[in-house]
Amino acid sequence: MKISILLLIFLSVFAGESHSNDTSQAVNEFYTDPGSNAYKWVGLNGGSANAETIKTYIAEQAGGKWYGTQHDQPWDVQPVGEYVSDAAAAGQIPIVVAYNMYQRDCGGESNGGASSKQSYKAWIDDFASAIGDRKALVVLEPDALTQYLVCGNIDKPARQELLAYAVNSLATKATNAQVYLDAGNAEWPGDASSIAAALQEAGVDKIDGFALNVSNHYETYKSYDRAGTINYFLGTRAGYVVDTSRNGAGKTDTSENNWCNPRGARLGKHSRYTPEGPADAVLWLKVPGDSDGSCNYGEGIPAGQFSEKLAMALITGEYDE
């Protein structure tokens, strides 16, 4: 009974506090990517009856810019530096997602990632250096931490080593960036204590905290509750951000692959800092309209490809049979 009472106290405190780091910026300070897949689609399909709707509701909204590589292909981080510079020139803060982990995807939908541990270390160093001393909000390696807890084909010691390396690289080279390590979603993986332990192993105390619900659909309050539980097991109050890009209707699909283009999903609250708490910010990390893979309502649409069909369903809530 005593443990249960203490847990409730910790959850209420940790879920409700605001992080003390620099998250007091005004609403709408995040940078909108003029080169997003949504903007590109609008530019190529200006005559479409849906072009203006997609432009207004998706393309013109601030969201995450994802960076990674395709295995052995050479990388060029100059676009990272240019993007951060463009945001600084606009007086805004870019949201960037580092997504290049070695052995990146245990599900097989998202090809790519670094070809070796050494390649990943070199890439993340270049990525962090490209940001440098400019402001940015960085979400680090979606799924990378949670995968090694649940995916049998992941080299766990290598993954732990690389996550700790990435955290340290960003902490020391991207000195004015806010950095959040992905920590799964409201229900996955199930054991929040294991997530907390993995965050500690990665050095979460060196950065601003963790990210929840990346590319997923759980209601925001469920992520707040989950964050409180994780912080309870951390024994401290790490900051956190929540992906709200497609959680406007909550979890609408109960099938096994309900993370992948589920029917019924809707747009969520736009990216903004939340100085009122409990999170540091709510963010559009996944670009609405970009497919999760060839599955569910996105059958035949490869991962990462923008789809008018998916975008309009998220905007209107209307899904064809």
C-alpha positions in Angstrom: 0.0 0.0 0.0 2.8 2.4 0.9 4.5 1.8 -2.5 1.2 2.4 -4.3 0.7 5.7 -2.5 4.2 6.8 -3.2 3.9 6.0 -6.8 0.7 8.1 -7.1 2.5 11.0 -5.5 5.5 10.7 -7.8 3.3 10.4 -10.9 1.3 13.5 -10.0 4.4 15.5 -9.3 6.5 14.3 -12.2 3.7 14.5 -14.8 2.7 17.9 -13.8 5.9 19.8 -13.4 7.5 21.9 -16.1 11.0 21.1 -17.1 13.5 23.8 -16.0 15.4 24.0 -19.3 14.8 26.7 -21.9 11.2 25.9 -23.1 9.7 29.3 -22.4 9.7 30.3 -26.0 6.4 31.7 -27.4 3.9 29.6 -29.4 4.7 29.3 -33.1 8.5 29.7 -32.7 9.1 26.4 -34.5 10.3 26.5 -38.1 8.2 25.1 -41.0 10.1 23.0 -43.5 9.6 24.5 -47.0 11.0 21.3 -48.4 8.7 18.8 -46.7 7.1 16.1 -48.7 3.8 17.8 -48.2 5.1 21.1 -49.6 6.6 19.2 -52.5 3.3 17.5 -53.2 1.5 20.8 -53.2 4.0 22.3 -55.6 3.6 19.5 -58.0 -0.2 19.2 -57.7 -1.4 22.8 -57.5 -4.3 22.0 -59.7 -5.7 19.3 -57.4 -8.9 20.1 -55.6 -7.2 19.2 -52.3 -3.9 21.1 -52.8 -5.0 24.2 -50.9 -6.4 22.2 -48.0 -3.3 20.1 -47.7 -1.1 23.2 -47.9 -3.1 25.0 -45.1 -3.6 22.1 -42.7 -0.3 20.2 -43.2 2.4 21.8 -45.3 2.3 25.2 -43.6 2.5 23.6 -40.1 5.9 23.2 -38.3 7.1 19.7 -38.0 10.0 17.4 -37.8 12.8 17.2 -40.5 14.2 13.7 -40.5 17.8 12.9 -41.3 19.5 9.5 -42.0 21.4 7.5 -44.6 20.9 4.5 -46.8 23.5 1.9 -45.5 26.8 2.3 -47.5 25.8 5.4 -49.3 28.0 8.4 -48.5 26.4 11.0 -46.3 26.4 14.8 -46.5 25.4 16.7 -43.4 25.6 20.0 -45.1 21.8 20.1 -45.5 21.5 19.8 -41.7 23.6 22.9 -41.2 21.8 24.7 -44.0 18.4 23.8 -42.5 19.4 25.0 -39.0 20.8 28.2 -40.5 17.6 28.9 -42.4 15.6 28.5 -39.3 17.9 30.8 -37.4 17.6 33.4 -40.1 13.8 33.2 -39.8 14.1 33.6 -36.0 12.6 30.2 -35.4 13.7 26.9 -34.0 14.0 23.8 -36.2 12.7 20.4 -35.2 15.1 17.8 -36.4 15.0 14.0 -36.0 18.2 11.9 -36.1 17.2 8.6 -37.6 20.2 6.6 -38.7 20.8 3.9 -36.1 22.9 0.9 -37.1 20.4 -2.1 -37.4 17.7 0.5 -37.5 14.4 -1.2 -38.1 13.4 -4.6 -36.7 10.1 -4.4 -38.5 11.6 -4.1 -42.0 9.4 -1.2 -43.2 12.0 1.6 -43.0 15.1 0.7 -44.9 18.4 2.3 -44.2 20.5 3.4 -41.3 24.3 3.3 -40.8 26.1 0.2 -42.1 28.3 -0.2 -39.0 28.9 1.0 -35.5 31.9 3.1 -36.8 29.8 4.6 -39.5 27.1 5.6 -37.1 29.5 7.3 -34.7 31.0 9.3 -37.5 27.6 10.3 -38.8 26.2 11.4 -35.5 29.4 13.4 -34.8 28.9 15.2 -38.1 25.2 15.7 -37.5 25.8 17.2 -34.1 28.6 19.4 -35.4 26.4 20.6 -38.2 24.0 22.0 -35.6 26.8 23.4 -33.6 26.0 26.3 -31.2 22.7 27.2 -32.9 19.2 26.5 -31.4 17.4 23.3 -32.5 15.1 20.8 -30.9 16.5 17.3 -31.7 14.6 14.0 -31.2 17.1 11.3 -31.2 16.7 7.9 -32.9 13.0 6.9 -32.8 12.6 3.2 -31.8 16.3 2.7 -31.2 16.1 2.4 -27.4 12.9 0.4 -27.3 13.9 -2.0 -30.0 16.8 -3.5 -28.1 14.4 -4.3 -25.3 12.0 -6.2 -27.5 13.5 -7.1 -30.9 15.5 -10.4 -30.8 17.6 -9.5 -33.9 19.2 -6.4 -32.3 22.8 -6.4 -30.9 21.9 -5.1 -27.5 25.5 -4.1 -26.3 26.1 -2.4 -29.6 22.9 -0.5 -29.4 23.5 0.6 -25.8 27.0 1.8 -26.8 25.8 3.8 -29.8 22.9 5.4 -27.9 25.3 6.6 -25.2 27.7 7.8 -27.8 25.0 9.7 -29.6 23.7 11.4 -26.4 27.2 12.5 -25.5 28.0 13.7 -29.0 24.9 15.9 -29.1 25.4 17.1 -25.5 29.0 18.2 -26.3 28.8 19.4 -29.9 25.2 20.8 -30.3 25.5 23.0 -27.3 22.4 25.0 -27.6 20.1 22.2 -28.8 17.3 20.7 -26.8 17.8 16.9 -27.1 15.2 14.2 -26.4 15.9 10.5 -26.7 12.9 8.5 -28.0 11.4 6.3 -25.3 8.5 4.5 -27.0 4.8 5.3 -26.5 2.1 5.1 -23.9 1.9 1.3 -24.0 5.0 0.0 -25.7 7.2 -1.5 -24.4 5.0 -2.4 -21.4 7.6 -2.2 -18.7 8.3 1.5 -17.8 11.0 0.5 -15.4 13.0 -1.1 -18.2 12.6 2.1 -20.2 13.9 4.2 -17.3 16.9 1.9 -16.8 17.7 2.1 -20.6 17.4 5.9 -20.5 19.8 6.0 -17.6 22.3 3.8 -19.4 22.1 6.1 -22.4 22.9 9.1 -20.2 19.5 10.9 -20.3 20.8 13.2 -17.5 23.2 14.8 -20.1 20.3 16.0 -22.3 16.8 17.5 -21.9 14.9 14.3 -21.6 12.9 11.8 -23.7 10.3 11.7 -26.5 7.0 9.8 -26.5 4.5 8.7 -29.2 6.8 9.4 -32.1 4.9 8.5 -35.3 2.1 7.0 -33.1 -1.5 7.8 -32.3 -2.0 7.6 -28.5 -4.0 10.4 -26.9 -1.7 13.0 -25.4 -2.9 12.5 -21.8 -1.8 8.9 -22.0 1.7 10.0 -22.9 1.7 12.4 -20.0 0.8 9.5 -17.7 3.5 7.4 -19.2 6.0 10.1 -18.7 5.1 10.4 -15.1 5.7 6.7 -14.6 9.0 6.7 -16.4 10.1 9.7 -14.3 9.1 7.8 -11.2 11.4 5.0 -12.1 14.1 7.5 -13.1 13.8 9.0 -9.6 14.0 12.5 -11.1 12.1 14.8 -13.4 13.4 14.5 -16.9 11.8 16.7 -19.5 9.8 15.2 -22.4 8.1 16.0 -25.6 5.1 14.3 -27.2 4.3 13.7 -30.9 0.8 14.9 -31.6 0.9 14.9 -35.4 -1.7 12.1 -35.8 -3.2 11.6 -32.4 -6.3 13.8 -32.7 -8.6 10.8 -32.6 -6.5 8.7 -30.3 -5.8 5.0 -30.9 -8.5 4.0 -33.4 -7.2 0.6 -34.4 -6.6 -2.4 -32.1 -5.0 -4.7 -34.7 -1.4 -5.9 -34.2 0.1 -3.4 -36.6 -2.1 -0.5 -35.4 0.9 1.9 -35.6 0.9 1.7 -39.4 -1.5 4.0 -41.3 -4.5 3.2 -39.1 -8.0 4.0 -40.2 -9.6 6.7 -38.2 -6.5 8.7 -37.3 -6.8 12.5 -37.3 -4.4 15.4 -37.0 -3.5 16.4 -33.5 -2.5 19.7 -31.9 0.1 21.8 -33.8 3.8 22.0 -32.6 4.3 24.4 -29.8 6.2 24.8 -26.5 4.0 24.1 -23.5 5.4 26.3 -20.6 2.2 25.5 -18.7 3.3 21.8 -18.7 3.3 19.0 -18.1 5.4 18.3 -21.3 8.1 20.6 -22.6 6.4 20.7 -26.0 3.9 19.0 -28.2 5.3 18.4 -31.7 4.5 17.2 -35.1 7.4 14.8 -35.4 5.9 12.5 -38.0 4.9 14.5 -41.1 1.2 13.8 -41.6 0.5 12.3 -45.0 3.9 10.4 -45.1 3.2 6.7 -45.1 4.3 4.4 -42.3 4.7 1.6 -44.9 2.5 -0.5 -47.2 -0.1 -1.5 -44.6 -3.7 -0.8 -43.5 -5.0 2.4 -45.1 -1.6 2.9 -46.8 -1.6 -0.4 -48.6 0.8 0.0 -51.6 2.3 3.2 -50.3 6.0 2.8 -49.3 7.3 4.1 -46.0 8.1 7.8 -46.2 6.2 8.5 -49.4 3.6 11.4 -49.1 0.1 10.4 -50.0 -2.8 12.7 -50.8 -5.2 9.9 -49.7 -3.5 9.6 -46.3 -3.3 13.4 -45.8 -6.9 14.1 -46.6 -8.1 11.3 -44.3 -6.1 12.8 -41.5 -7.6 16.2 -42.2 -11.2 15.2 -42.7 -11.5 12.0 -40.8 -13.1 10.4 -43.8 -11.8 6.9 -44.7 -12.9 5.0 -47.7 -14.0 1.4 -47.2 
